Amino acid sequence: MRLVCFGDSFTASAGIPAEDILSGRPPSWIDLLAERWGCAGITRGINGTGPLELLHQLQNFGEFLPGDRVFCAFSSVKRFCLSPYTPTIHHLSELADPHEHYNNKNSAMVTQREIDMAIPNVSRADMQRIIQAHGWYELFLNTEYRERSLHYAIFTALDGIAAANPQAEFYVKYCFIQDYALHREMNLQSKFFKLLEGDMFSICGEQEGMDITNHFTVDSVGDFVNYLDGAMR
């Protein structure tokens, strides 16, 4: 048996060095749960990515072994990225004055220093193309219809992946309460994976200035491990 995890930053860290934990960093819930189960803990989580990348990682993982427990963190479909090396387009507006809007005319507002800090190794020309893509995204893709359509498609695809790998047990948990609420509103039903109730961000305990791993604080990670230990057995 292995604990195999996919998703965004809620699953991005495992194998935390002992010296980091001794210095105050909370252990990864993945490490703690794998240790409790006496199995290997494997993660393919990627910071800041969305559920399309989750599907990509699942489909390209390789063979799931008999008895594997596969944990999938379902992030927001607004995270429109397909690669760990691709900026999340809808977050790029954070580079600009919140009272301004990106277009070809005012993209010169972005300094090279801001580009380097936000997205290393991206040239000004490439950044202008990304800004233009952000404009098209906001105009045509960032809509309620797209969000619901992608949500349904990804949820259904996850069920299909679980159906195609009956030798493993698949579990899905939402990262954020608004996406879990949309799931309930759409009344989506799974047949081949178990949906774990609620979301993770509401219970992770993260606050500004606190040490975290996968968003969980040292005071909350143990409770989450206890919860998963019961829910995934």
Residue pairs with C-beta under 8 A, 6 or more apart in sequence:
1 37
1 39
1 65
1 67
1 68
1 69
2 39
2 40
2 41
2 42
2 65
2 67
2 68
2 69
3 30
3 33
3 34
3 37
3 39
3 40
3 41
3 42
3 68
3 69
3 71
4 42
4 43
4 44
4 61
4 64
4 68
4 69
4 70
4 71
4 168
5 11
5 14
5 30
5 41
5 42
5 43
5 44
5 45
5 70
5 71
5 72
5 73
6 43
6 44
6 45
6 54
6 57
6 58
6 61
6 70
6 71
6 72
6 73
7 45
7 49
7 51
7 54
7 71
7 72
7 73
7 74
7 75
7 175
8 45
8 46
8 47
8 48
8 49
8 50
8 54
8 73
8 75
8 79
8 175
9 45
9 46
9 47
9 48
9 214
9 215
10 45
10 73
10 75
10 175
10 200
10 201
10 204
10 214
10 215
11 30
11 43
11 44
11 45
11 71
11 73
11 214
12 43
12 45
12 46
12 47
12 214
13 28
13 30
13 43
13 45
13 213
13 214
14 28
14 30
14 31
14 34
14 41
14 42
14 43
15 28
15 31
15 41
16 25
16 27
16 28
16 31
16 213
21 27
24 211
24 218
25 211
25 213
26 211
26 212
26 213
26 216
26 217
26 218
26 221
27 213
27 221
28 41
28 213
28 214
28 221
29 213
29 214
29 216
29 221
29 224
29 225
29 228
30 41
30 43
30 214
31 41
32 221
32 222
32 225
33 41
33 225
33 228
33 229
34 40
34 41
35 41
36 225
36 229
37 69
37 229
44 57
44 61
45 73
45 214
46 53
46 57
46 84
48 79
48 81
48 88
48 91
49 75
49 79
49 81
49 84
49 88
50 75
50 76
50 77
50 78
50 79
50 80
50 81
50 88
51 74
51 75
51 76
51 77
51 79
51 150
51 154
52 77
52 80
52 81
52 82
52 150
52 154
53 81
53 82
53 83
53 84
54 72
54 73
54 74
54 75
54 154
54 158
55 154
55 157
55 158
55 161
56 82
58 70
58 72
58 158
58 161
59 161
64 70
64 165
64 167
64 168
65 167
65 168
66 167
66 168
67 167
67 168
67 169
68 167
68 168
68 169
69 168
69 169
69 171
69 232
70 162
70 165
70 168
70 169
70 170
70 171
71 171
71 173
71 228
71 232
72 158
72 170
72 171
72 172
72 173
72 193
73 173
73 174
73 175
73 200
74 154
74 155
74 158
74 172
74 173
74 174
74 175
74 179
75 175
75 176
75 179
76 175
76 176
76 178
76 179
77 147
77 150
77 151
77 154
77 179
78 90
78 142
78 147
79 88
79 90
80 88
80 89
80 90
80 137
80 141
81 87
81 88
81 89
87 118
87 119
87 122
87 130
89 130
89 133
89 134
89 137
90 134
90 137
90 138
90 142
92 102
92 118
92 130
92 131
92 134
93 102
93 134
94 118
95 110
95 114
95 115
95 118
96 102
96 106
96 109
96 110
97 109
100 106
100 109
102 131
102 134
102 135
103 131
103 132
103 135
104 128
104 132
107 127
107 128
107 131
110 124
110 127
110 131
112 124
115 122
115 124
115 127
116 122
119 127
119 130
122 130
147 182
148 182
148 186
151 179
151 182
151 183
151 186
151 188
152 186
152 188
155 183
155 188
155 190
158 170
158 172
158 190
158 193
159 190
159 191
159 192
159 193
160 192
161 170
162 168
162 170
162 190
162 192
162 193
163 191
163 192
166 192
169 194
169 232
170 192
170 193
170 194
171 193
171 194
171 195
171 196
171 231
171 232
172 190
172 193
172 194
172 195
172 196
173 195
173 196
173 198
173 199
173 200
174 180
174 183
174 198
174 199
174 200
175 199
175 200
175 201
176 199
176 200
176 201
177 198
177 199
177 201
177 202
179 199
180 198
180 199
183 195
194 231
194 232
196 228
196 231
196 232
200 215
200 224
201 215
203 220
203 223
203 224
204 212
204 214
204 215
204 216
204 217
204 220
204 224
205 212
205 216
205 217
205 219
205 220
206 212
206 215
206 216
206 217
207 217
210 217
211 217
211 218
213 221
216 224
